């Protein structure tokens, strides 16, 4: 099988535990692009952060961001968007703000969060992430609900951060019973991620493949997190990082080293060194 697309998760895959990018990873991405393989990033992060990292990697392709809710190569145009409606965004925020949690609307152009104090290290690290580009405004208001009443917003993604896991699980059940047309995921035990129904990394990668005329079996997908599992299972070659949980590893065809031990560069160079340039293979009319 000839692999024509490489999909890379960001946190826990491309980036080390300290949030830095290894030089060997840059070299590996450049190496595979020279072979004519289409490289994309697939992330739960917002578009601006993914675009910043793509620029560092010299990737000028369409990116799958906001967990698959916003697929684009430029912030002012998109291949695909699947947003939570203005009314539902408002209603979700109204419910969430009755609980002891921080709420963040993650838009492709900015982030809008409430100022409620929740004693959680995850909140501080995520809401005030140093990886947020300077041109991605992060704003806090006393009440998101009041703000949305005056300025309605259709959100690609809503995040809610809790201090305790049982509170997070309780709110997950409440929202699941009260709202239709949304997808709710629990991340890191205390974070709720809410998107429109049908949004996932897997579906985002499938849509990009259809746009590029690349079949799922012609894809390599590398990830480490729970929300990477379906994408890994779908791809012709699904790869789990060494730091991935066991159930994600069991879904993979290949397990590489962890993200602090050059897992991406090791896998890319081990596998793609055996594959000729796509242009050369197409000239030979290799069967797809």
C-alpha positions as CSV (number, residue, x, y, z in Angstrom):
1,X,0.0,0.0,0.0
2,X,1.2,3.5,-0.9
3,X,0.5,6.1,1.9
4,X,-0.4,9.5,0.5
5,X,-1.4,11.4,3.7
6,X,0.2,11.7,7.2
7,X,-2.1,13.0,10.0
8,X,-0.4,14.1,13.2
9,X,-2.0,14.9,16.6
10,X,-0.3,17.8,18.4
11,X,-0.3,17.4,22.2
12,X,1.4,14.2,23.4
13,X,2.4,13.4,19.8
14,X,4.2,16.1,17.9
15,X,5.1,18.1,21.1
16,X,7.2,16.8,24.0
17,X,5.8,16.9,27.5
18,X,7.3,20.3,28.0
19,X,5.4,21.6,25.0
20,X,8.4,22.0,22.8
21,X,9.1,20.7,19.3
22,X,12.1,18.5,18.8
23,X,14.4,19.3,15.8
24,X,14.2,15.7,14.7
25,X,10.4,16.0,14.4
26,X,10.9,19.0,12.0
27,X,13.3,17.0,10.0
28,X,11.0,14.0,9.8
29,X,8.0,16.2,8.6
30,X,10.3,17.8,6.0
31,X,11.5,14.3,4.9
32,X,8.1,12.9,4.3
33,X,6.9,16.0,2.5
34,X,9.8,15.7,0.1
35,X,8.4,12.3,-0.8
36,X,5.1,14.0,-1.9
37,X,3.1,12.9,1.2
38,X,0.4,15.3,2.3
39,X,0.9,16.2,5.9
40,X,-1.8,17.6,8.1
41,X,-2.3,18.3,11.8
42,X,-5.4,16.9,13.6
43,X,-6.0,18.5,17.0
44,X,-8.4,19.6,19.7
45,X,-6.6,22.9,19.8
46,X,-7.8,26.0,18.2
47,X,-6.9,26.9,14.6
48,X,-4.5,29.7,15.4
49,X,-2.3,27.6,17.6
50,X,-2.3,24.7,15.0
51,X,-1.4,27.2,12.2
52,X,1.5,28.6,14.3
53,X,2.9,25.1,14.7
54,X,2.3,24.2,11.1
55,X,4.3,27.3,10.1
56,X,7.2,26.1,12.3
57,X,7.0,22.8,10.5
58,X,6.7,24.4,7.1
59,X,3.3,22.8,6.5
60,X,1.1,24.9,4.3
61,X,-1.8,22.4,4.0
62,X,-5.4,22.2,5.3
63,X,-5.5,21.6,9.1
64,X,-8.1,19.7,11.2
65,X,-8.7,21.8,14.3
66,X,-11.2,22.3,17.2
67,X,-11.5,18.4,17.3
68,X,-12.7,18.4,13.7
69,X,-15.2,21.3,13.9
70,X,-13.0,23.7,11.9
71,X,-11.0,22.4,8.9
72,X,-9.1,25.0,6.9
73,X,-5.8,26.4,5.8
74,X,-6.8,30.1,6.5
75,X,-8.8,31.6,9.3
76,X,-11.0,33.5,7.0
77,X,-12.1,30.6,4.9
78,X,-12.8,27.0,5.6
79,X,-13.2,23.7,3.9
80,X,-15.7,22.6,6.6
81,X,-17.3,24.0,9.7
82,X,-19.7,22.4,12.2
83,X,-20.6,24.9,14.9
84,X,-22.9,24.8,17.9
85,X,-25.7,27.2,17.0
86,X,-25.9,30.6,18.7
87,X,-29.0,29.6,20.6
88,X,-27.6,26.4,21.8
89,X,-24.2,28.0,22.7
90,X,-26.1,30.5,24.9
91,X,-28.2,27.8,26.5
92,X,-25.2,25.5,27.2
93,X,-23.3,28.4,28.8
94,X,-26.3,29.3,30.9
95,X,-26.4,25.8,32.3
96,X,-22.7,25.5,32.8
97,X,-22.4,28.7,34.7
98,X,-24.7,27.4,37.4
99,X,-22.0,25.0,38.3
100,X,-18.6,25.6,39.9
101,X,-16.5,25.5,36.7
102,X,-14.6,27.6,34.3
103,X,-16.2,27.9,30.9
104,X,-14.3,28.7,27.7
105,X,-15.7,29.3,24.2
106,X,-12.9,28.3,21.8
107,X,-13.5,30.3,18.6
108,X,-11.1,30.1,15.6
109,X,-10.3,33.9,16.1
110,X,-10.4,34.3,19.9
111,X,-11.2,32.7,23.2
112,X,-13.8,33.9,25.6
113,X,-13.9,32.6,29.2
114,X,-15.6,33.4,32.5
115,X,-13.6,34.6,35.6
116,X,-15.0,32.0,38.0
117,X,-12.1,30.7,40.2
118,X,-11.8,26.9,40.2
119,X,-8.9,25.4,42.1
120,X,-7.4,23.2,39.3
121,X,-4.0,23.2,37.8
122,X,-5.4,22.1,34.5
123,X,-7.5,25.3,34.3
124,X,-4.5,27.5,34.7
125,X,-2.4,25.6,32.3
126,X,-5.0,25.5,29.6
127,X,-6.8,28.8,29.9
128,X,-3.5,30.7,30.1
129,X,-1.5,28.5,27.8
130,X,1.8,29.9,26.6
131,X,1.3,28.3,23.3
132,X,-1.6,30.7,22.5
133,X,-0.2,33.0,19.8
134,X,-0.2,36.7,20.7
135,X,-2.6,37.3,17.8
136,X,-5.1,35.0,19.4
137,X,-7.0,37.2,21.9
138,X,-7.9,35.5,25.2
139,X,-10.6,37.5,27.0
140,X,-12.3,36.9,30.3
141,X,-15.7,38.3,31.4
142,X,-17.7,38.1,34.6
143,X,-20.6,36.3,32.9
144,X,-20.4,34.5,29.6
145,X,-24.2,34.3,29.5
146,X,-24.6,38.1,29.8
147,X,-21.9,38.6,27.2
148,X,-23.6,36.2,24.8
149,X,-27.0,37.8,25.3
150,X,-25.6,41.1,24.0
151,X,-23.3,39.5,21.4
152,X,-24.5,36.0,20.2
153,X,-21.9,33.6,19.1
154,X,-21.9,30.3,17.3
155,X,-19.1,28.2,18.9
156,X,-16.9,25.6,17.2
157,X,-16.2,24.3,20.7
158,X,-17.0,24.9,24.4
159,X,-14.8,23.7,27.2
160,X,-15.6,23.5,30.9
161,X,-13.0,22.9,33.6
162,X,-13.8,21.4,37.0
163,X,-11.9,20.8,40.2
164,X,-13.3,17.3,40.8
165,X,-13.9,14.4,38.5
166,X,-17.3,13.6,40.0
167,X,-18.6,17.1,39.3
168,X,-17.4,16.8,35.7
169,X,-19.2,13.5,35.3
170,X,-22.4,14.8,36.9
171,X,-22.5,17.8,34.5
172,X,-21.8,15.5,31.5
173,X,-24.9,13.5,32.4
174,X,-27.0,16.6,32.9
175,X,-26.1,18.0,29.5
176,X,-26.5,14.7,27.7
177,X,-30.1,14.5,29.0
178,X,-30.9,18.1,28.4
179,X,-29.4,18.8,25.0
180,X,-29.6,17.1,21.6
181,X,-27.3,17.7,18.7
182,X,-24.1,17.9,20.6
183,X,-21.1,15.7,21.3
184,X,-19.6,15.7,24.8
185,X,-16.2,14.3,25.7
186,X,-14.4,14.1,29.0
187,X,-10.7,14.8,28.8
188,X,-8.2,14.5,31.7
189,X,-11.0,13.4,34.0
190,X,-12.0,17.0,34.8
191,X,-12.5,18.8,31.4
192,X,-15.7,18.7,29.3
193,X,-15.3,19.3,25.6
194,X,-18.5,20.1,23.8
195,X,-18.9,20.3,20.0
196,X,-21.7,19.9,17.5
197,X,-23.0,16.4,16.8
198,X,-20.8,14.5,14.3
199,X,-17.6,16.4,15.1
200,X,-14.6,14.2,15.6
201,X,-11.0,13.9,14.5
202,X,-12.0,10.8,12.6
203,X,-14.8,12.5,10.6
204,X,-12.5,15.5,10.0
205,X,-9.8,13.4,8.5
206,X,-12.3,11.5,6.4
207,X,-13.7,14.8,5.0
208,X,-10.2,16.0,4.2
209,X,-9.5,12.7,2.5
210,X,-12.6,13.1,0.3
211,X,-11.6,16.6,-0.6
212,X,-8.1,15.4,-1.6
213,X,-9.3,12.2,-3.2
214,X,-7.3,10.1,-0.7
215,X,-8.8,7.0,0.7
216,X,-8.6,6.1,4.4
217,X,-6.5,3.1,3.6
218,X,-3.9,5.5,2.0
219,X,-3.5,7.4,5.3
220,X,-1.1,7.2,8.2
221,X,-2.5,8.6,11.5
222,X,-0.4,9.1,14.6
223,X,-1.9,10.0,18.0
224,X,-1.9,9.3,21.7
225,X,-5.2,10.4,23.2
226,X,-8.6,8.9,23.7
227,X,-10.1,11.1,20.9
228,X,-7.4,9.9,18.5
229,X,-8.5,6.2,18.8
230,X,-11.2,6.3,16.1
231,X,-8.9,8.2,13.7
232,X,-6.1,5.6,14.3
233,X,-8.6,2.7,13.7
234,X,-9.8,4.3,10.5
235,X,-6.4,4.9,8.9
236,X,-4.7,2.4,6.7
237,X,-1.8,2.6,9.1
238,X,-2.8,3.6,12.6
239,X,0.0,4.5,14.9
240,X,-0.1,5.0,18.7
241,X,2.5,6.8,20.6
242,X,4.4,5.0,23.4
243,X,2.8,7.3,25.9
244,X,-0.8,6.5,24.7
245,X,-3.1,4.6,27.0
246,X,-3.4,0.8,26.5
247,X,-6.8,0.9,24.8
248,X,-5.4,3.4,22.2
249,X,-2.4,1.2,21.6
250,X,-4.6,-1.9,21.1
251,X,-6.5,0.0,18.4
252,X,-3.2,0.7,16.5
253,X,-1.3,-1.2,13.8
254,X,2.0,0.2,15.0
255,X,3.3,1.5,18.3
256,X,6.2,3.9,18.2
257,X,8.3,5.5,21.0
258,X,6.9,8.1,23.3
259,X,6.7,11.8,22.6
260,X,9.8,12.6,24.7
261,X,11.8,9.9,22.8
262,X,11.4,11.1,19.2
263,X,8.4,8.9,18.6
264,X,7.1,10.7,15.5
265,X,10.5,11.0,13.8
266,X,11.4,7.4,14.6
267,X,8.1,6.1,13.0
268,X,8.2,8.4,10.0
269,X,11.8,7.5,9.1
270,X,11.4,3.8,9.8
271,X,8.3,3.5,7.6
272,X,8.6,6.1,4.8
273,X,12.2,5.4,4.0
274,X,10.8,2.3,2.3
275,X,8.4,4.3,0.1
276,X,9.4,6.1,-3.1
277,X,8.2,9.6,-4.0
278,X,4.5,9.7,-4.7
279,X,5.2,11.4,-8.1
280,X,7.5,8.6,-9.1
281,X,5.0,5.9,-8.0
282,X,2.2,7.6,-9.9
283,X,4.3,7.7,-13.1
284,X,4.7,4.0,-12.7
285,X,1.0,3.8,-12.4
286,X,1.1,1.9,-9.1
287,X,-2.4,0.6,-8.3
288,X,-4.1,2.6,-5.6
